């Protein structure tokens, strides 16, 4: 069963009835509203590349981007000699080898969008949209791990999950792809709405509504509005999954939703409800009652929050009538995204928990719960950095984490960054031994201190993306 590669790879486009999944250069010029300056109009093209000169190949048509230097792109074009290029008319065409076809358009990104939309109209996959303040990437990967056992799909890669990346997924669709699985992120209002206006998801899931991106949006109410865009943008008759245990998800408005609303959870009654949740040496185990039968599930990652992610994935799979056995197998073999509670061997027998992809207070506290559970008798060390994009909630959010640190009482708390100092100050004020709280301005300073801690320690790392805590993990990992 094929699964798509990263969008930095070539983009494939195709339509019904044409086994070669290709288009002629002349037809492509008409599709994107361009002018065929030179080249054989009957030349067949199969793959497109938008603004990735590093990945340029001779069988591609290359779309110019203004986000990279023209010299860099031109060097790649002259070296590789793709079948054709799409450029704005303002650029000189003389340096381009005469064997390379040439189409000019006013806006190459808009042209790429036209190609993507044309391809989208010729394919009919079932569309799944997943959003949420935390857990959406993991839920997407869990869902993919289940569905790829049954169908071929295109899915979101990494954190390339906003409107500007959507055409890179649409252009790769072919009639053989049965599923388009999209993680829907946003940095502003209307981003998810714009994605939905194109693809209209048939199945949607909102993992939770929290503090992530409150800085760029301005308030928690606006975060709720942003997630509401998925509900309002789904196609009629669809199935929506909401978190029954998440207080802010209750602010989402489903009164005008013309479809079926399903819930998932643990504490409160839910359509997909887990019980008997427990930590094991290799991850989490839990049970879910489906169709009047109790089924066991296992996921190879730690944390109750990951059980919630799995419940959303189970709900989505059941909406697609995937057999329970396939769901169990898919979750059991799920590969977690990098830097999300990733266990790494450290020097001197230490265990490093790399959770450094990004941070908000809810996710940080969930990770600290994992540290508490897995350390069990070994020294527990929390290494926490700035949480950014929290706006006027920043000080409050860091204080909330500090209170939680004092509650779970790790052996050491190490903070890095200007904002994170508040975590340590609050933890000490709430009763944590001040001699076990250390603050550093740099990752290197923290690394030197951590290397002096007991050799069997379990060390947890969490901070916003800009702090690059994965580099701190790298300094401490075993050779």
C-alpha positions in Angstrom: 0.0 0.0 0.0 1.7 3.2 -1.1 2.0 6.2 1.1 3.1 9.6 0.0 6.6 11.0 0.6 7.4 14.5 1.8 6.3 17.5 -0.2 9.9 18.4 -0.8 9.9 15.4 -3.2 8.5 15.7 -6.7 4.7 16.5 -7.0 2.7 14.1 -9.1 -0.5 15.1 -10.9 -3.0 13.0 -12.8 -6.6 12.5 -13.8 -9.2 9.8 -14.5 -8.6 7.6 -17.6 -5.0 8.6 -18.2 -2.7 5.9 -16.8 0.4 7.9 -17.3 -0.8 10.6 -14.9 0.6 13.3 -17.2 -0.3 16.4 -19.1 1.2 18.0 -22.2 3.2 21.2 -22.0 0.6 23.0 -24.1 -2.3 21.9 -22.0 -0.4 22.8 -18.8 0.1 26.4 -20.1 -3.6 26.7 -20.7 -4.5 25.2 -17.3 -2.2 27.7 -15.4 -3.1 30.7 -17.6 0.4 31.0 -19.0 2.1 31.8 -22.3 4.1 29.0 -23.9 7.2 30.9 -25.0 9.1 27.9 -26.3 9.1 24.1 -26.2 7.1 21.3 -27.7 3.4 21.7 -26.9 3.0 17.9 -27.1 5.7 17.2 -24.6 4.3 15.0 -21.8 5.0 16.1 -18.2 4.4 14.0 -15.0 5.9 15.8 -12.1 6.0 19.4 -10.9 8.4 21.2 -8.5 7.4 24.4 -6.8 10.5 26.4 -5.6 12.6 23.5 -4.5 15.8 23.7 -6.6 17.6 21.3 -4.3 15.2 18.6 -5.4 15.0 19.5 -9.1 15.0 16.6 -11.5 15.2 16.4 -15.3 11.7 15.0 -15.7 10.0 17.9 -13.8 8.5 21.2 -14.7 9.9 23.8 -12.3 7.9 26.7 -10.9 9.9 29.8 -9.9 9.5 31.1 -6.4 10.4 34.6 -5.2 11.3 33.2 -1.8 14.7 32.0 -3.1 17.4 33.8 -5.0 17.0 33.6 -8.7 20.7 32.8 -9.1 20.3 29.7 -6.9 17.3 28.6 -8.9 19.0 29.4 -12.2 22.1 27.3 -11.3 19.9 24.3 -10.6 18.0 24.8 -13.9 21.2 25.0 -15.9 22.7 22.0 -14.2 19.7 19.7 -14.2 17.9 20.9 -17.3 14.3 20.1 -16.4 11.7 19.5 -19.1 10.3 23.0 -18.6 10.1 26.0 -16.3 7.4 28.5 -15.3 8.7 32.0 -14.8 7.4 35.6 -14.5 8.0 37.5 -17.7 10.2 40.0 -15.9 13.0 37.5 -15.6 15.5 37.2 -18.4 15.1 33.9 -20.3 18.4 34.0 -22.1 20.5 32.1 -19.4 18.1 29.1 -19.5 19.3 26.3 -21.8 17.4 26.1 -25.1 16.4 22.5 -24.5 14.2 23.6 -21.5 10.6 24.5 -22.3 9.4 27.8 -21.0 6.0 29.1 -19.8 5.6 32.7 -18.5 2.9 33.7 -16.0 2.4 36.8 -13.9 2.3 34.9 -10.6 3.9 31.5 -10.4 2.4 30.6 -7.0 -1.1 31.4 -8.3 -0.2 29.3 -11.4 0.8 26.4 -9.2 -2.5 26.7 -7.3 -4.4 26.5 -10.7 -2.6 23.3 -11.5 -3.4 21.9 -8.0 -7.1 22.8 -8.3 -7.3 21.4 -11.8 -5.8 18.1 -10.5 -8.1 18.2 -7.4 -11.2 18.4 -9.6 -10.1 15.2 -11.4 -9.6 13.2 -8.2 -12.2 12.2 -5.6 -10.5 11.1 -2.3 -12.3 11.1 1.0 -11.0 14.1 2.9 -10.2 14.0 6.6 -9.3 17.2 8.5 -7.7 17.2 11.9 -6.9 20.3 14.0 -6.5 21.2 17.7 -4.2 23.2 19.9 -2.2 20.1 20.9 -1.9 16.6 19.5 -3.0 17.2 16.0 0.3 15.9 14.4 0.3 12.8 16.6 -3.4 12.1 15.9 -2.8 12.6 12.1 0.1 10.1 12.2 -1.9 7.6 14.3 -4.8 7.9 11.8 -2.4 7.4 8.9 -0.9 4.3 10.5 -4.3 2.8 10.6 -5.7 3.8 7.2 -2.5 3.1 5.2 -3.1 -0.6 5.9 -6.3 -0.4 3.8 -5.9 2.5 1.3 -3.4 4.6 -0.5 -3.3 8.2 0.7 -1.7 11.6 0.5 -1.2 13.2 4.0 0.3 16.2 5.6 4.1 16.0 6.1 5.7 17.4 9.3 4.3 20.8 10.3 3.6 21.9 6.7 -0.1 22.3 7.6 -1.3 25.7 6.6 -3.2 27.0 3.6 0.0 27.9 1.7 1.1 24.2 1.6 -2.3 22.9 0.5 -1.6 23.0 -3.3 1.5 20.8 -2.7 -0.7 18.0 -1.5 -3.5 18.5 -4.1 -1.0 18.4 -7.0 0.2 15.0 -5.9 -3.2 13.3 -5.9 -4.0 10.6 -8.4 -7.1 8.6 -8.9 -5.5 5.8 -7.0 -5.4 7.8 -3.8 -8.5 7.1 -1.7 -7.7 9.3 1.3 -6.5 12.9 1.6 -5.5 13.2 5.3 -4.8 16.8 6.3 -3.5 18.2 9.6 -5.0 21.7 9.6 -2.9 24.2 11.3 -3.1 28.0 11.4 -1.3 31.1 12.6 -4.3 33.4 12.0 -8.0 33.4 11.7 -9.4 32.2 8.3 -6.5 29.8 7.6 -8.5 26.7 8.3 -11.6 28.2 6.7 -9.6 28.8 3.5 -8.4 25.2 3.5 -11.9 23.9 4.0 -13.3 26.1 1.3 -11.2 24.0 -1.2 -11.3 20.5 0.2 -14.5 20.4 2.3 -13.6 17.6 4.8 -16.0 14.7 5.1 -14.6 13.7 8.5 -13.2 16.1 11.0 -11.6 15.9 14.4 -10.7 18.7 16.9 -8.2 17.2 19.5 -8.7 20.1 22.0 -8.8 23.9 22.3 -5.9 25.4 24.3 -3.4 28.2 24.5 -1.3 27.4 21.4 -1.1 30.5 19.1 -3.0 32.7 21.5 -0.3 35.3 21.1 -0.8 35.6 17.3 -4.6 35.3 17.6 -5.0 37.6 20.6 -7.3 35.7 23.0 -8.5 32.2 23.8 -11.9 33.1 22.4 -10.2 33.7 19.0 -8.5 30.3 19.3 -12.0 28.8 19.7 -13.1 30.7 16.6 -10.2 29.4 14.6 -11.0 25.8 15.5 -14.7 26.5 14.8 -13.7 27.0 11.1 -13.2 23.3 10.7 -16.8 22.6 11.9 -18.2 25.4 9.6 -16.2 24.2 6.6 -17.1 20.5 6.6 -19.3 19.1 3.9 -22.9 18.4 4.8 -23.5 14.9 6.1 -20.0 14.6 7.5 -18.8 13.2 10.8 -17.2 15.4 13.5 -15.2 14.2 16.5 -14.9 16.4 19.6 -13.1 15.9 22.9 -15.7 15.2 25.6 -13.2 15.9 28.4 -11.8 19.2 27.1 -13.6 22.2 28.7 -12.9 24.7 26.0 -14.1 22.3 23.3 -17.6 22.8 24.8 -17.4 26.4 23.5 -17.4 25.1 19.9 -20.8 25.6 18.2 -22.3 22.6 16.5 -25.9 23.9 16.3 -25.7 24.6 12.6 -23.5 21.6 11.8 -25.3 19.5 9.2 -23.8 16.1 10.0 -23.1 13.7 12.9 -21.3 14.8 16.0 -19.3 12.1 17.9 -17.2 12.4 21.0 -14.1 10.7 22.4 -12.8 10.8 26.0 -12.0 9.0 29.2 -13.5 10.8 32.2 -16.9 11.8 30.7 -19.4 9.7 28.7 -18.3 9.6 25.1 -19.0 7.6 21.9 -15.4 6.4 21.9 -14.4 6.1 25.5 -11.3 4.5 27.0 -11.1 2.8 30.3 -8.5 0.7 32.1 -5.8 3.1 31.0 -2.3 2.1 32.2 1.3 2.7 31.6 3.4 -0.3 30.5 7.2 -0.6 29.9 6.6 0.1 26.2 3.8 2.6 26.1 0.1 2.8 27.0 -2.6 0.2 27.1 -6.3 0.8 27.3 -9.7 -0.7 26.4 -12.5 0.7 24.4 -16.1 -0.6 24.0 -17.2 -0.6 20.4 -20.4 -2.2 19.1 -21.1 -3.7 22.6 -17.7 -5.4 22.6 -14.7 -4.5 24.8 -11.4 -4.3 22.8 -7.8 -3.9 24.0 -5.5 -1.3 22.4 -1.8 -0.5 22.7 0.2 2.5 21.6 4.0 2.6 21.7 4.1 6.1 23.2 3.6 7.3 26.8 1.1 9.7 28.3 -2.7 9.8 28.8 -2.8 12.7 26.3 -1.7 10.2 23.7 -4.6 8.0 24.6 -6.9 10.9 23.7 -5.1 11.2 20.3 -5.6 7.5 19.8 -9.3 7.7 20.6 -9.7 10.4 17.9 -7.9 8.2 15.4 -10.1 5.2 16.4 -13.2 7.3 15.9 -12.1 8.4 12.4 -11.2 4.9 11.4 -14.6 3.6 12.6 -16.4 6.3 10.6 -14.6 4.8 7.6 -15.7 1.3 8.7 -12.2 0.0 9.2 -12.2 -3.3 11.1 -11.2 -3.2 14.7 -8.3 -5.6 14.1 -6.8 -3.2 11.6 -7.2 -0.3 14.0 -5.5 -2.3 16.7 -2.6 -3.2 14.4 -2.3 0.3 13.0 -2.0 1.9 16.5 0.4 -0.8 17.8 2.8 -0.1 14.9 2.4 3.7 14.9 5.7 5.6 14.6 5.5 8.8 16.6 6.7 12.1 15.0 10.2 13.1 15.9 10.7 15.3 19.0 7.4 14.3 20.5 8.2 12.3 23.7 11.0 10.6 21.8 13.2 8.5 24.1 16.9 8.8 23.4 19.8 7.1 25.1 22.0 9.6 27.0 25.5 9.5 28.2 26.2 7.6 31.3 23.1 5.5 31.2 20.8 8.6 31.3 17.4 8.5 29.5 16.6 11.6 27.5 13.0 12.4 26.6 13.1 14.7 23.6 9.7 16.5 23.5 11.3 19.6 22.0 9.1 20.1 18.9 7.1 22.9 20.4 5.5 23.9 23.7 2.4 25.3 25.2 1.4 25.0 28.9 -1.1 22.1 28.4 1.4 20.0 26.4 4.3 20.8 28.8 2.3 19.6 31.8 1.2 16.5 30.0 4.9 15.8 29.2 5.8 16.3 32.9 3.3 13.7 33.8 5.1 11.2 31.6 8.4 12.1 33.3 6.9 11.4 36.6 5.5 8.0 35.5 8.5 6.7 33.7 11.3 7.9 36.1 10.0 5.7 39.0 12.9 5.4 41.4 15.4 7.2 39.1 16.3 10.9 39.4 13.7 12.9 37.4 14.9 16.1 35.8 12.7 18.6 34.0 14.5 20.9 31.5 12.0 23.6 30.4 12.4 26.5 28.1 10.4 29.5 27.0 6.9 29.0 25.7 6.3 31.6 23.0 3.3 32.8 21.0 1.3 33.2 24.2 0.8 37.0 24.1 -0.6 38.5 27.3 -1.1 35.0 28.8 2.7 34.3 28.8 3.5 35.2 32.4 0.4 33.4 33.7 1.1 30.3 31.5 4.7 30.0 32.8 3.4 30.4 36.4 0.9 27.6 35.8 3.7 25.3 34.7 5.7 26.3 37.7 2.9 25.4 40.0 2.5 22.0 38.3 6.3 21.3 38.6 6.1 22.0 42.3 3.2 19.6 42.5 4.9 16.6 40.8 8.2 17.5 42.5 11.0 16.3 40.2 14.5 16.0 41.6 15.7 18.9 39.5 14.2 21.7 37.5 16.4 23.4 34.9 15.0 26.4 33.0 16.4 28.1 29.9 15.4 31.4 28.5 14.0 34.7 29.6 10.4 33.7 30.0 11.1 30.3 31.5 12.7 31.8 34.6 9.1 32.4 35.8 8.6 28.6 35.9 11.5 28.2 38.3 10.6 31.2 40.5 7.0 30.0 40.8 8.0 26.4 41.5 10.3 27.5 44.3 7.5 29.9 45.7 5.1 26.9 45.7 7.4 24.7 47.8 10.0 23.1 45.6 13.5 23.2 47.1 15.1 26.3 45.6 18.5 24.5 45.7 17.1 22.1 43.1 16.0 24.8 40.7 18.6 26.2 38.2 18.3 28.8 35.5 20.5 29.2 32.5 20.5 31.8 29.7 21.9 29.3 27.1 21.6 25.7 26.1 25.3 25.2 26.5 25.2 26.3 30.2 22.3 24.0 30.9 24.2 21.1 29.2 27.3 21.5 31.3 25.1 21.4 34.5 23.1 18.4 33.3 26.3 16.4 32.6 27.0 16.6 36.4 23.7 15.0 37.4 23.4 11.3 38.4 24.2 8.9 35.5 20.9 7.1 35.7 18.7 10.2 35.5 15.6 10.6 33.3 15.8 14.0 31.7 12.7 15.6 30.0 13.2 18.5 27.5 10.4 20.8 26.4 10.4 24.3 24.9 9.1 26.3 22.0 10.5 25.5 18.5 12.7 28.7 18.4 14.8 27.5 21.3 16.0 24.4 19.4 16.1 22.1 22.5 16.9 19.2 20.1 20.4 20.7 20.0 20.6 20.4 23.8 19.5 16.8 23.5 22.2 16.2 20.9 24.9 17.5 23.3 23.8 14.9 25.9 22.9 11.9 23.9 25.1 8.8 23.9 27.7 8.6 21.1 
